[in-house]
Amino acid sequence: MNKKTIMLAAFLVMSGAAMAQKADGGISSQMLQQIEAAQGNTPTSAALVNAIASNKIDDLAKSYKSLGQVDNLFSVETPAQSIHNQQSSGRCWMFSGMNVLRANFAKAHNDTLRVEYSQAYLFFYDQLEKANLMLQGVIDCADKPFEDKRVQFFFQHPINDGGTFCGVADLVEKYGLVPMSAMPETYSSENTATVDRLVTSKLREYGLELRKMVSSGKKAAAVKKRKTEMLATIYHMLSMTLGEPVKEFTYAFKNKAGKVVTPAKKYTPKEFYDETVGHKLNGSFIMVMNDPRRPYYKTYEVELDRHTYDGHNWKYLNLPMEDIAKLAIASLKDGHKLYSSYDVGKQFDRKRGVLDLNNYDYGSLFGTTFGMNKAERIETFDSGSTHAMTLTAVDLDANGNPLKWKVENSWGASNGVNGCLIMTNDWFNEYMFRLVVNKRYASEETLKQFDQKPIMVTPDDPLFQEDM
């Protein structure tokens, strides 16, 4: 037997084994019979099938014990403010961040002055900056093959409307703020899907062109010039849909009753930022997260994930929930709201505005259990941060331990409990992920831990989806 015949015989044996293994991994008729035999066939199971097939699952799984009156009393609560609505957009991170800034402004003026910031203004520059981040990222990685992980990252996610508080800090320091009256919302700022799709497609087209320019040996100055021309087109698309960003405006501050209490004055966006915020945000706060998959008291940084090319990646300190709760309580007791984010879709009673682990009993309904812990849910992509809200209140027991929490949401004043959601502490521990807190409420040890050299992690991790 020659060498070629031996190799052919070996290949056929291997192919046969692979086919047998593939067949063994499928659903055979015998396996199907076993699966069918395991199904209940009783009058009760038949009634369940009829009920589930004809009704909304949440209505059937709703726990009777959780139908009582919503407890809206809190021992520690910051002053209420107007509730905004992000509509059909993923800008919850911006709404939550601005909620914190305007609440800080009101507190600094003993609640005698109020301000409402324009989300449309900051969103314009967020989208322009993300477009530049993508194009420059493509240029920086142009010497790598298209299949490279970094190259794929930029082409898979050219732009989006999600984000974190780090983006708020970078954007407002660079572009300032304007009041809502100076640049109101547009249809596309409240309904971002179409403009996002069109800008995404254009950026992918431009990305390919820039890669070709670099690979063909074009000089850096020529590549930069072409990128600037591309960004001018993106700017035009954004200005047509979101409005041209205002450069100067006149504004008079009002009190919480809506009465004008200061003389009208001209501002630029940077001057308005200085007037209403008054200090740099970067360096004034820390972001903490709860990720039980990773060691606690270590600092991590999410590579490539930021809003501006010259801005800051996410950087966070991983802490147990008990430590995060202490930071939140310290801030709330001092009258300051906090940016926070959650997996808001889990065990959420939308009608009552309550998040409680016992809202729905899906296990009893389907005759099974849902037993993964928080780390396992994160690891398997079953849970992660999906939505940012503003932490505004906590209810403490006699020993100072949290019983429940309240957040200001950005789904309108008619949603939930007057625009807010209430969550039990048990739910908070399972589905809360990120908190941004002023450094003044952190201990020296916590700040020292935050200042460690961060461990770099990649943005494709299941926990690092941007808040929407």
N, C-alpha and C positions, 0 to 999 in steps of 0.2 A: 504493500500500500504506500503510494507516494505521499509527499508532504501536503500537496494540495488536497488530496482526498481526505487525509486525516483532519485538516482544518475545516473542510466542509462538513465532515461528520460531527466534529465538535460544535460547530455553529448550529447544526440541526438539533443536537441534544440540548444546547442552551436555549434555542428558540422554543423547543418543545416544553422545557421546564418553565420558561417565562409565560407561555400560553396557559400552561396548567395552573400556574400561580395566579394569573389574571382571572382565569375561570373560577378558581376557588375563592377569589375575593369578591365576586359578584353575588347577586341575590339569585340563588338557585331555586328551582321549584320546591325542593324539600325545605329550604330555609323559609320560603314564602308561606308554606303550609304551617310551619312552626310559629311564624309571626301572626298569622291569621288565627291560629288556635289559642294564642295568648290573649286575644281580645275577649272582653266580657260579653256575654250574650244573655243578659237578664233584663227584666222589665225596667229596672232602675237605669241600667246603662243605655237602654233604648230611649228612655225619657231624656237622659242627658244629651244624647246625640241630637234628638229633636230640638232641645232647648238651645244648644250651642250653635247648631246650624241655622237657627232662625233669629238669633239675637246677638247683640254686641258682647264680646267676651268680657270686657271690663264690667258691664252691667251685671253679668252673672257671677263674676268673681268678687264683686264688691263686698267687703266685710260689713255685716250689719252693725258691729260694734263701733265702727268708725263713722257712723252717720249722725253723731251728735252735733251739738252746736260748736262752731269753731271758737276756740279759746284765743282771744285777741288781746289778752292782758299780759304785759311784759314788765318785769321789774327794772330793766335797763333799756331805755329806748331813746334814740336820737330824734330830733324834731322832724316831723313829716315835711315832705316837699312835693311839688307837682310831679305826676307820673307821666313819662313820655312813652312813645310807641315807635318801635323800630320797624313796624310794618313787615313787609315781605323782604327782609334783608338780614344779613348776618352780622350786623353792627352792634350786637349786645355789648361787646368789649368797650366800644366807644361810649355807649350810653351809660354803662356802669362807671367808667372812668370819669366821665363828665358829671355824673351824679355826685361822686366824691368831691370833685373840685368845686361845684356850686354849693354843696353843703358846707365845705370848709370856708367858703367866702361868706355865707350867711352867718356862720358861727363867729367868724372874725368881726362881724358887724352886729353882734348880739341879736341876730335874726331880724334886724331892721331893714336890711337891704337884701334883695334877691337878684339872681341873674340866671338867664336861660341861654345856654350856648348853642350855636349852630352846629348840628352834626353834619349837615351837607358840606359846610366849608372844610372841615377837617377831613371828611371822607374824600373830597376831591384830591387833596394832597397825599392822602394815604394811597389812593389808587395810582397816582402819578409816581410816587416813590417806589411802590411795589413793581411798577413797570420798569423803572430804571434798575431796581435790584435784580430783576430777571435778566434784562439785557446785559448788564455788566457782569452778572454771574456767568452768562453764556460766553462772554468775551474772555473772562478769566479762565474758563475751563475749555477753551477752544482747542487746546492741544491734546485733549483727552478724547478717546473714542466715544461715539455717540451712546454706546451702551454703558458708559461709566455712570456710577450711582449719582454723582453730583450733577452731571449733565442731564440725566433723566429727571432729577429732582426739579430743575428749573423748567424743563419742558412739560412735565406733568402738572406743575403748579405755577404757571406764569403769574397768576394774580388771583386774588379772592377777596371777599369782604369780611373775613374773620380776623381775629387778632387777640392781643392781650394788652394789659396795662402798660407794658414796656413800650408798645407802639404809641399809646397816648402820650407818654412822657417825651419820646423822641420827636413826635410830630408837633406838639404844642410848643416845645422849646424852639423848634426851627421855624414854624409858620405862625405861631400865635393863636389866638382865639378871637371869634367874633360872636356877637349875640345872635340869637335865632332870628330876630327881626331884620338883621342886616343881610342874611342869606338863608331864606326859608328852604324847606324841603322841596324837591321836585318829584315827579312821578318815578323817575329812574333811581333817585336816591332811596326811595321807599320800596322800590321793586327792582332789585339789582340784577336779576338773572340774565336779562337780555344784554345789557351793556357789558356785563361780566363775560358772557359768551363771545361777544364780538371783539372785545379788547384782548381776551385770551387767544383767539384765533390770529389776530393781527400780531401779537407778540411772538407766537410760535413761528409765523412767517418771517418776522424780523430776526428772530434768533437764528434761523437757518442761514439767512443772508449774512449775518455777522460772523458766523462760523466759517463761511466760505471766504469772507474777506480776510480773516486772520490766517486761514490755511493757505491762501494764495499769496501771502507775504505782504499784504497792505500795511502801510505804516500806522503806528498807533494813533497819530493825529488824524489820519483819514478815517479810521474806524470810529474814533470819538466824534468826529464831525457827522458821520452818518448816523450814529446813535442819537445825537442831538436832534437831527432831522426826524428820526423815528419818534422820538418823544414829543416833538411838536405835533405830530399827527395824533398821538395818544391824547395830548393836551386838548386838541381840538375836539376829539370824540367825547372827552369828559366834560368839557365846557358846554357842548351842545346838549348833554344829558343831565348834568349835575348843576350847571350854571357857572358863569365866570366868577372866580374867587374875588371877593371885594378887597380893595386895597386901602380904603378909608371910609369911615362911616361916622354918623353922629348918634350919640346914645345918651339917655338919661336913666339912671337907676330907679327901680320901683321897690316898694315894700311888698310884703307877702299878700297884702290886699289888692295889689296891682296899681297902687297910687304912686305917681311920680314924686320922688322925694329929693332928687338932686338936679341941678341945672344940666341941660344938654351940653355935651362936649364932643369934640372931634377926636377920633382915635384911629390909629393903625392897628392891625391885628396884634402886632408885638406889644404895642402900648396897652392894649386891652388885656393881654395876658399879664403884663406887669401889674396892671391895676387890680386885677381880680385874683390872680394866683400869687404873684409877688416874689417868687423864688424859683430856683431850679428844682424840677421834680427828680431828675436823675441824681442819685446819691442821697435822696431823702427817705427812700423806702427800701424794703426788702420784699422779695416774693418768696413765700414758703409753700411747699406742696406736701401732700401725703401720698407716697408711693410705697406701699408695704413690700414690693418686690425688691427694693433696693435698700442698702444700709441707711439708717437714719443718722442725722447730724453730719451729713456730707453734702457738699454743694455741687450742683450739676449745671451744665450750660448746654442749651440745645443748638447744635451747629446749624448755621445758615438760616435759622428761623428768626427773622426780624422784619421790621416794616421799612426801614431805610437802609441803603447800602452803607452809609456812614453812621448808622445807629448801633443799638445794642441787641445782641442775642438774648433770648430768655436766659436768665440766671436765677436759680432757685435753691433754697435750702430744704432738704427733705426732713420732715419732722413727723413725729407721732401726732395723732389727732388731739391728744390731751394738751400738747404744747401749743398747737395751732389755736385751740379754743382759748387758752390763757392769753395769747396775743390779741385775739379778737375781743375778748371781754375787756381787757385793759383799754383798748381803743374806744370801745362803745361807752364804757364808764366815763371816759373823758369827753364824750359828745361827738366823736368822729366816726363817720361811716367808713366802710371798707369795700374795696373791690374784691369779689370772690367769684368762684366758678364751680359748677356742679354738673352731674349727669342728671339733668332735670327731668328726663322722661321716665325715670324709674319710680314706680309706686306713687304716681302723681294723680291726685284727685283734682282735675282741672276745674270742675264745677265749684268745689269748695275752696280751692286754692291751698290745699294741704298736701304736704309730702310726709308720708308715714309708712314705715315698713309693713304695717298691718292694714293698709288700705285695701289690698286685693289679695285673695287667697287662690292664686292660680294652681298651686299644687293640689289642693283638695278637688278643684274642679276637674283636673285632668288625671287625677290619681297618680301623681308622681311628686317629686321634690325638685326644687331649684337650689342646690346646695353649695354653689361656689362661693368662696370668700372674696374679699375685695381684691387681693393680689391675683387670684385666679381669674377673676372677671377682667381685670386690666390685661393680664397676660394673653388672654384668648380673644381680645378685642370685644368683649361683651360689655365693657363699661369704660368710660373715660370722660374727661371734661367736655361738655357740649355747649354750655351756656353760662355766660357771666351775668351776675346780678349783684346788687349793692346790699351788703349786710348792714342792717339798720337797728336791730334790737335783739336782746337775749333775755330769757326768763331764767332766773337762778333760784335754786332751792336754799334752804336755811344754811347750808354749808358752802354756798357759793358755786355749786356745780350746775352746769347748764341743763335745763329741761327741754327748752325749745328755742328756736331762732326765727327771726323774720327778715326777709329781704325785700327791697324795692325792685320790682321787675320792670321790663321795658316792653310790655305787651299792652299798654293802655290802662287807663284808670278803671275801666269796667271789668278787667280781668282779675280773677282771684279775689283777695280781700282788699278791695279798694286799690287795686293795682299791685298789691303785695302778695307774697307767698309765705306761708308758715310751715316750718319743718320741725319734726321732733329731733331731739338730740341723737337718737339711734339712727335716724335716716341721715342726719348731718355727718355722722361718723363714717357711714358706708358710702355716701355718694358726693361728699364735698372733696374738692381736689386742690384748688388754688386760693391763696389769700395774699393780698398786698397790704402791708402794714407799715406805718411810719416808724422809722428807726427808734424814735423816742420811747416806744412801747416794748422794745426788745432789750433783753439783758445784755451785758457786756459779753457773756459767753456765747449767746446766740449770734451777736454781731461778729464775733471772732470766727465762729463756724461759717457764717455767710461769706466771710472774706478769705476762706480757704481757696487754694487754686482749684477751679472747678474741674470736675470730670466731664469730658465732652460726650454727649449722646446725640444720636441722629434724629432728625425730625420725623422719620417714618415710624417711630415708636408709637404703640397704641395710645399712650397717655398724652402725647403732645399734639393732638388735634387742636386747632385754634378755636377759641370761643366764638360761637355764632349766635 
